[in-house]
Amino acid sequence: MIYVIARSVLNPGCKEKFVEAALDNIPTVQAEDGCIMYELTEDFNSGLSAQAEIDENATTFIEAWESMDHLMAHLQSAHMAKFRERITGLRKSSSLQVVTPVSR
């Protein structure tokens, strides 16, 4: 299994449009072969001192996939191409971290 943390920092005034596009796409992604979890999140002020700075213009997808092959198929799907087209110009920056559980 792999996990993906995909963060987008959005341009001012663009969060609503980005979230709408993402929420429209989520059910299709969740139905993909190999998708275990696919959730859109936003920063939450927990009050914990170790928490990074809160950014009201940021969203983060938390994803779990059965394998890297499943993630690659997801990234190459037609609905993700359509999603990327729909959000063109809404993001200031994006980052992606792929992690896997540590095994003994």
N, C-alpha and C positions, 0 to 999 in steps of 0.2 A: 504494500500500500504506500502511496505517496500523498503528501499534503501540499497544497499550494496556498500561499498567502500573496494575493495580488492587490496591491494598494494603488489607488488613483487619487492624486491631488487635483482637484477640479478648479477651473477658472472661476473667478467670482461670478455669482449669479447663474451658474450652470448646474448646480447640484440637483435641482428638481428635474431637469431634463435627463440627466444621467441616470438618476434613480428610476425614473419612469421607463427608460429604455431597458435598464437592467431587470427590473421587475417583470417586464413583458417577456424577457428572454429566459428567465430562471426556470419556469416549468419545462421548457424544451430541453434545457441542459440537464435538469434533474432526471429526465426520462432517458438520457443517453446511456448506452451500454458502458458499464464500468464506473458510473458516477455513484459515489457513496454519499457525498454531501456537497452542497453548493449553496452557500448563504452569503448574502450581501449584508455587511455590517457598517456601522459608523462609529466614530470615536465616542467613548463613554467616559465621563469624568468620574473615576472611581474614588478619587481622593487619596490614592496610594502614592507615596512619595517616589516610588521607582517608575511610575508610569511616565511614558514619553509625553511630550506636549500634545495637547488636544488640538486638532485641526477641524474646524467646522466645515471646511471645504474638501474633506477627504472621505473616501469610502474604501472598504477593504473586503474583497471576496475571500472567504475561508472555504477551501475546497478539499475534498478527499476523493482520490481515484484509486481504482484497483491496481493500476499499473501506469507506467510511463507511456506505453502504447495507447492506452485509453485517453490519457491527457493529450497526446499528439493528435488523435482522431478528433477530439473535442476542439482543439485549436484550429484544425483544418476544416471544420464543418461549415456548411453554408449558413446556418443561423448565426454562427460566431462572426463570419465575414459581414453579414448584414448588421449585427450588433456593432462591430467596429466602425462600419460606415455611418451608422446612426449617431455614434458618439464623437465623430470627427470634430475637432475643435473645442470639445468640452473639457478636455484634460490639460492641465499644466504639466503634469509629469505622471509617470507610472513606474512601478517597480514590481518585481516578481521574485518570490523566494519559494523554491521547491525543497521539501524536507521529507525524510523518511524516518520511521521509528528506529531507534537504536536496538540492535539485537545482540544477544549474548552468544 
